[in-house]
């Protein structure tokens, strides 16, 4: 759980990012309008205006995604999708019936030996006194 001070600091950082984004957006809009006016008045080549406006616009869009997130995808999106995928996988698997544990009947004896068919006794070629 976050304390009130931590919440305040996190909210303040978010607001500062939003403030910076709106400043960048307004400067992009005014610069784009200025370049378009210059294009019509001075008969500049159109590609100059387009390159500047489009390039800067891509940067502004990237900053908007950073500040506000991608539309439709919030912080809980990944957790929600993981839960949905787990539910889908569980629904697609056939249901396993519960099996009773193997308990011997009263008449059966419990064999406590372990059968290891691949087990071979190792012949030692040394004496314990050979080891330090």
N, C-alpha and C positions, 0 to 999 in steps of 0.2 A: 504494500500500500504506500502510496506517495504522500508525503507530508504537504501541508498547505504551501510552504515555501518552495518546495520542488515544483509543485503545480504552477505556482506563480511564475517561477523562472522559465519553465517550459512554455507557458502561455506567452510570456514576454518575448521569448526568442521567435515564436511563431508570428507574433504581431510585427516584429521588426523585419522578418522575412517578407511578410505581406506588404509592409510599407515600402521596402526596397523594390519589390516587384512593381507596385503601382507607379513609383517614380520612373523605373525603366520603361514601363508601358507608355506613360505619358510622353517621355522624351522620344520614344520611337514614333509615336503618333505625330508629334509636332515636326520631327525631322522628316518623316515621310511626306507630310503635307507640304513642307517647304521644298523638298526635292521635286515633288510633282508640279508645284507652281513654277520652279526654275525650268523644269522640262518644257512646259508650255510657253513660258515667256522667252527663254533663251534658245529654244529649239535644241536642247541637249539630246544626245542619242538615248533612246529609251532603255537600253540595256544597263546603263549606269544606274538609273533610278531603280530599275527592277532588281539588280544585284544587291544594292544596299538595302532596299526595303525588305526583300525576301530573306537575305542572310540574317539581318538583324531580327526579323520576325521569327525565324526558326529559333534563335537564341531566346527570345521572349517566350515562345511556346514551351521550350525546355524548362525555363525558369518557372513558368506557371505550373507545369506538372510537378516540379520539385516542391513548390510552395503548397499547392492545393491538392496534389495527388492526381492520379489518372482518373478520369470520370468513370464512376461505377466500381472502382477498386479502392476500398478503404483499408485501414490497418488490419481489420479482422478478416479480410478477404481470403488470405492464405489459410488461416485456421479453419474458416468455413468450408473452403474447397477440400481441405484434407479430411474433415469430418464427412463431407458428402462422398468422397471417393472411398473412404473406409466403409461407409454404409452400403455403397454400391457393390463393393467387393464382397461384403458379408452376405448381401442378398443374392448374389450370383452363385455362391458356393452352396452345394447341397447341405441340408441340415444333417448333422451327425446325431444319431440317436445315442442317448446316454447308455453306457455299458456298466453293468455291475462289476465291481472288482472280483478277481478270481479268488475265491475263498474255498478251501477244500472242505468237502463234506466231513461229517464226523467219522465216517468209515475209512476215508482216505488218509494216508499218512503223508506227512510233509517231508519231501526229500530235500535235505539241506545241502546236498553236494551240487557243485556246479560242474556241468559237463563242458569240457573244453576239448573238442576233437583235435584241434591243431596243437595242443599242448604237448611238448616233449620235454622230458627231464634233461637238463643240461649236465653233461659230464664235465666236471671241473678238471682242469689240467694243472692245477696249482694247489699248493697248500696254503692255509691261512697264515702260516709262519713266513711265507715268501713275501707277504705284503707288509709294508712298514706302517 
